[in-house]
Amino acid sequence: MHAIEQVEAERIKHGQGWHTLWTGDLGVAMFLASCVAGDSEFGTLDVF
């Protein structure tokens, strides 16, 4: 929940999102999806 609040605060502060896999909104979304699914996979780390 803290990560979601951080993303929202940064979006308000800068007027736009941060669209990168490792440090931006997409990375947070992928991390939260893994938490909901209950797995430990994360994006490209488990592909290579």
Backbone bond lengths (Angstrom), bond angles and torsions (degrees), N, CA, C in turn:
res aa  C-N    CA-C-N  psi(-1)  N-CA   C-N-CA  omega(-1)  CA-C   N-CA-C  phi
1 M - - - 1.443 - - 1.527 109.91 -
2 H 1.312 116.47 -34.74 1.460 119.83 179.69 1.532 110.42 -63.16
3 A 1.323 116.66 -39.71 1.464 120.51 179.96 1.521 111.28 -63.29
4 I 1.333 116.84 -39.70 1.465 120.77 178.42 1.529 109.81 -62.56
5 E 1.319 116.70 -43.26 1.461 120.98 179.18 1.524 111.24 -64.16
6 Q 1.338 116.95 -38.61 1.459 120.17 178.14 1.530 111.34 -63.92
7 V 1.337 116.93 -43.56 1.459 120.84 179.01 1.525 110.15 -60.90
8 E 1.328 116.46 -45.94 1.467 119.89 179.77 1.521 111.73 -63.10
9 A 1.334 117.24 -41.78 1.466 120.76 -179.75 1.525 111.07 -64.20
10 E 1.327 117.46 -42.65 1.466 120.56 179.50 1.525 111.20 -67.44
11 R 1.330 116.92 -35.61 1.470 120.45 178.33 1.531 109.78 -64.34
12 I 1.319 117.01 -41.56 1.467 121.28 178.17 1.530 110.18 -67.76
13 K 1.314 116.69 -43.56 1.464 121.98 -177.59 1.530 112.09 -61.95
14 H 1.344 116.50 -43.06 1.462 120.43 -174.59 1.523 113.96 -101.96
15 G 1.322 117.26 -8.89 1.453 120.61 178.63 1.516 114.79 79.59
16 Q 1.327 116.95 5.79 1.460 121.56 178.04 1.522 108.89 -161.51
17 G 1.317 115.53 165.91 1.456 119.96 179.07 1.518 111.60 -84.58
18 W 1.307 114.99 173.41 1.451 122.35 178.37 1.522 105.77 -111.51
19 H 1.328 117.63 108.85 1.458 121.76 -167.44 1.524 112.68 -102.01
20 T 1.319 116.08 65.95 1.458 120.31 174.58 1.517 108.31 -129.08
21 L 1.314 116.14 155.15 1.463 120.06 -177.07 1.517 112.09 -69.06
22 W 1.308 117.76 -43.58 1.461 119.61 -171.27 1.523 113.78 -87.93
23 T 1.311 118.26 -28.81 1.467 119.06 -174.23 1.518 113.59 -124.64
24 G 1.304 117.87 4.40 1.458 118.54 -173.56 1.510 115.08 -119.32
25 D 1.313 113.88 -162.35 1.454 122.09 -176.21 1.530 111.91 -60.00
26 L 1.331 117.29 -39.80 1.457 120.82 -178.92 1.528 111.34 -63.85
27 G 1.317 116.20 -41.54 1.463 120.00 178.45 1.517 112.02 -62.92
28 V 1.324 116.55 -41.66 1.469 120.65 177.62 1.521 110.02 -64.12
29 A 1.327 116.69 -42.99 1.466 120.46 179.71 1.522 111.13 -62.29
30 M 1.329 117.68 -41.95 1.463 120.59 179.31 1.521 111.27 -67.30
31 F 1.315 117.17 -39.49 1.460 121.08 177.69 1.525 110.82 -62.99
32 L 1.335 116.77 -45.76 1.458 120.27 179.96 1.522 111.66 -66.04
33 A 1.326 117.43 -35.95 1.465 120.39 176.65 1.524 110.70 -63.32
34 S 1.325 117.35 -39.01 1.459 120.67 176.77 1.522 111.25 -65.80
35 C 1.328 116.16 -37.46 1.467 119.76 177.75 1.527 110.73 -63.72
36 V 1.325 116.60 -43.79 1.466 121.02 -179.55 1.528 110.41 -66.26
37 A 1.338 116.65 -40.85 1.462 121.20 -178.68 1.524 111.97 -74.28
38 G 1.324 116.88 -20.41 1.458 120.91 179.71 1.513 113.77 76.71
39 D 1.326 117.17 27.84 1.461 119.75 176.79 1.525 109.93 -116.33
40 S 1.320 116.12 173.22 1.465 119.61 -177.91 1.523 111.81 -109.69
41 E 1.323 117.87 9.82 1.460 120.60 -179.83 1.525 110.43 -76.08
42 F 1.326 115.14 145.98 1.455 119.55 178.17 1.512 109.53 -143.23
43 G 1.295 115.45 111.20 1.460 121.91 172.22 1.508 114.74 41.70
44 T 1.305 116.18 -126.18 1.447 121.42 -174.08 1.525 113.78 -82.63
45 L 1.304 118.73 -11.61 1.463 119.61 -179.30 1.512 112.26 -60.82
46 D 1.315 118.22 -37.37 1.449 121.16 -176.48 1.521 113.11 -91.43
47 V 1.325 116.91 -0.34 1.455 120.55 179.04 1.521 111.07 -90.75
48 F 1.327 117.42 -37.38 1.445 122.05 -176.06 1.502 111.69 -90.44
